[in-house]
């Protein structure tokens, strides 16, 4: 009998190691035994299968495995209750979030930040635990606000280079049929949902960060009516929550029935030229202003006549970020958030 199994209930302790394992054999679990990982179990994820199997049968890989000698019931990160913290626990947490009901599942272990919720923060914290033996790896990390832009084509992300994980929820008729494709190598995508709801986790099994700046994150292959944002949570490399601005780009503008006034602002995200199209207004009664990320006035225009007008703003000299278009009409203000690439 394996001596480790005999002393497992008797001795409490923690041992951290980077344990080699054959790519086709799985991951070394508590007591040094191999825990089999099958392609079938991983088939619903994008990227994580490659992380485990891509090296081929003759190659070896290094996995961080946090071993625990003692009871497995209160081990932070040990979501699958096997006494070790490894990539299988990351899979269990991802499956739990998308309602795949992994069994067994130790909720208290999976909730590594002890907030009573299982989400992307716990998943990133678990990756840090099995790679580095601690949840918080880097000191002094301050993450800038991230931005997510939802359009009929997919989802784009702007971040500062410290973000490593996202959980997304979209709601609306047909949102469960979006059929998303992850456009980011080195990361994994887990998706789930029910009627009128779509959920996704995007993360790296090595906590690699998203590239800084604006990137295409997901592409929809079966778009229908544009859904709405639900809950969104972003995690940085320290498993800390990062603020996120969500933008829904339906490319239709906003119609105001009274007097037939309407406008549209496009493209969004924008490159060097931003256009504002106006219709149904009285001469001299509409002002269109471009505001900075801090609300400061950059430029303002007033249409010359009451016919359909298309105004143009030059944004080529402005840094990437979130800007605001403000329309003022009859004492009322209308606002549109614009992302500069």
N, C-alpha and C positions, 0 to 999 in steps of 0.2 A: 504494500500500500504506500502511496505517496506520503512521505513524512509531513509535507506541508499541509495535507488535509487533516492529519491528526492534531496538529497544533493550531489550526485555523480558528477554532472556537476559544482558544486559551490565551493567545498572546495578542496584544494590541500594538500596532506600529505601522509605520509608513516607510516604504522604500521606493525611490524613484530611479528609473533606469531607461535607457534607450535600447530596446530589445530587438534583435534581428529576427526576421521571420521570412520564410519563403513566400513569394508573392502568390503562389497558387495554394499555399497551405493555410493562409489566414493570419491571425494575429495571436501572439502569445498571451495567454490569459493567466489568471492566478494559479500558482503552483507549477508554472512552466509548461502546461499542456496546450496543445494547439486547439483553437476554437475555429471551426470551419466556417468559411464565408462563401456563400454560393452566389453565382451570377443572377439567379432568379430573385433572390432577396433584394438585390441591388438594382433591379431592372427599372424601377420607377425613378431613379435619380440620374441626373446628368453630371458626369464629371467624377463622381466619387468612385464609380466602378473602375474607371481608368486609374485612379489613384492607387487602388489595391492591386489590380490585375495587369496593368499595361506592361510591366517589366518582363513578363513572360515566365515560363516555368523554370528557366535556368538562372534567373536573376534573384538577388536578395534585396530586401528593402528594410529601412529602419523605421520602426514605429516606437513612439514614446508610450510606455505602458506604466501606469501608476498602480503598484501592487499594494494590497492591504492584507496584513495578517491579523485576523480577528473577525468579528462579526461583519458581514457585508451590508447590514441594514442601514447604517448611517455613514455612508462613504460619499462625500460630495463628488458629483460627477458620475457615479456608478449607476446610471439610469437603468441598466438591464440586470442589476442585482447579482452580478457574478463575482464580485470581490475585486475587480480590476477596472481601472478607468482607461478606456482606449477608444478607437474610432467606432466600435460597435455601439458605444453609449451615445456618440454623436448621432448615429443613424437612428437610435431609439428615440432621442429627443425630437429629431426631425419628423419621424413617423407620428409621434404623439401630437405635434402641432398640426399636422395635416389630417388628423383624425383617422389614422390607420391602426390605432389601438394595438401598439406593440405589447407583447407579453413574453416574460414578465416585465413589469415597469415599476420602479421605485420612485415615486413622486418626490419624496423628500430629498433623495440623492440628486435627482435631475434638477431640482430647484436650487442651483448652486449659489444664487444670490439671496435666497431665503425671502423672496417677496411674495410667495404664494401663487406665482404665475410661471408657467413654462413657456419661454419664448426664445428669441434669437440671442438675448443676453446670456441665458443659461447655456445655450449651445456653444457660443464663442468662449465662454468661461470654461466649459468642459474641454474644448480643444486646447486651451492654454494649460489646463491641469494635466492632460496626458502628454503634452509636448514639453512643458517646462516645470510641472509640479506646483504651479501656483496660478491663480486666476488673473491677478494683476501682474503683468510682465514688464511694462515700460513705465517709468516715472515721468511725470510732467507732461503727459499727453493732454493737449487741449484741442478738441476737434471743432472745426467750423460747421455751421449749419449746412446740411445737405439739401439738395433739391431733386425732386422726382417729377418728371413730366410724362403724363399719360396721354397718348394719342391713339387713333385707330390703328396705327402701324405697330405700336408697342410702347415700351417704357425706356426713357433716357434718365441718366443719373449724373448729377454734378456733385463731386465731393472733393475734399482737400488732401486725400492720400492717406488718411488715418482710418477710414472706414473699411471693415472687413466682412460684415454680415448685414442682411436685410430680411425683414419679414414683411410681406405685402398682403393686403386684402382688398379685393375689388368686388363691388356689389352692383347688381343690376341684371335685368333679364338677359339670359344667354351668356353671362360672364363665365360660367363653368365650362364653356366650350371654346375658349380663346386659343387653345393649343399653342402655348408659348415656347419659344426657342431661346435658350441662353446663349448670348453672343460673346461671352467672356470666358476665355480659357483659364484653366486652373481653379475654377470655382464649380460648385455643384448646385443643382436646382431640384428641389422637392416641391411638388404641387399636389393640391387636393381641392376639394370643394363639393358643394351641393347645389341644388337648384337656386340660381340667382346669386351665387357666391363663389369666389375664386380665392384660394390662398396659396402663397408661395414662400419658400425660404431660399435665399441665395447666400451661400457661404463658401469658405475655403477650408478643406480638411487640414490645411497647414496655417490657417489664419493669415493668408496672403491678403494684402490690402487691394481695394479697387483702385485702378489707375486714377490719378488726380485729374481734375478737369471734367469736361463733359464727355460721356461715353454712351453708346447704345447698350442697354442692358438686356432687354427682352424684345423679341419680335413675335407678333401674333400672326399665326397662320390661318386662323379661322375667325377673323374679326366680324363682329356684328354691330349692334348698337353700342356706342361708347359707354362703358360702365363708369361708376363713380368710385372715388377712393373710399376705402374703409379704414381699418386700423393699419398704421404703418409704424414699425419700430426699426431703428438702425443702431448697430453696435460698432464701436471702434475696437482697436486691437487689444484694449484693456477690458473688454466686455462691459463697457460703459455706454449708456444710452446717449445718442446724438440727436439733436433736434433736426427735424426734417420739414421742409416746405413742400407740399404736394400741389401740383398744377395739373389741371384737366384741360387739355387743348382739343376742343371739339371743332375748331376752325370754322365756326358759324357765327361768331360774334354774339351780341345780345340785342334783341329787339325790344323796343319800347313802343307799345301799341299807340299810346296817346300821340296824335298828330302825325303818325306814320314815321317817326324818327327811328333810325337804326344805325348801327355802326359795326365794323369788324376790324380786328387788329391781327396782322399776320406778317410774316410767318412767326411761329413760336414753337421752338426756339428760333432766335434770329441770328443772322450773321452780321453783315455790314449795313443792310438797309431794312428799315421797319416801315410798314405801310399801315395807314389808318384810313379806312373807307367809310364815308359818311353819306347818309341819304335822309331826305325828309326834314331838313332843319330850315329855320329862317335866317336870313343873311345877318352875319355878325353876332349870332346868338349862341355859338358854340366855340369853346376854346379847348384845344387839345394840348396837353403838357406831357413831357417826358421827364420822369423823376428818377433820381439816383436810388441806390440801395438804402440810403439814409434819408430819403424823402426830400432831397434838395432838388430844386428846379434846374434841369439841364437845358431844355428848349421848350418853347411854346409857340403854337401856330393857331391862327384863326382863319377859317375858310373865307374866300373872297366873295362867294355868292351862294345862293341856296340850292343850286343844282347839285347833282351827285358829285362828290369831291373825293379825291384820293390824295392824302397828305403823305409826305415822305420824311423820315427822320434818318439822318446819317449817324450810325452807331459804330463806324469803323474805328474810331479813336477811343472807344470806351472799353474798359476791362471786362472780362467775363463776370457774370453775376446775375442777380435778379433785379430787374427794373420795373417801374410802374408807369403805365399810361393812364393819365387822368383826363376824363372828358367832363367839361362843365357846361351844363345847359339848364336854363331857367332856374338857376340857383341850386340845382342838384348836381352831385358828383357821381361819376361812374368810373370804376377802376378795373384795370386789367394787368395781371402780373405777366411780365415778359422775361424770358431767360436769354441772356446774351452768351453765345458759345465762346 
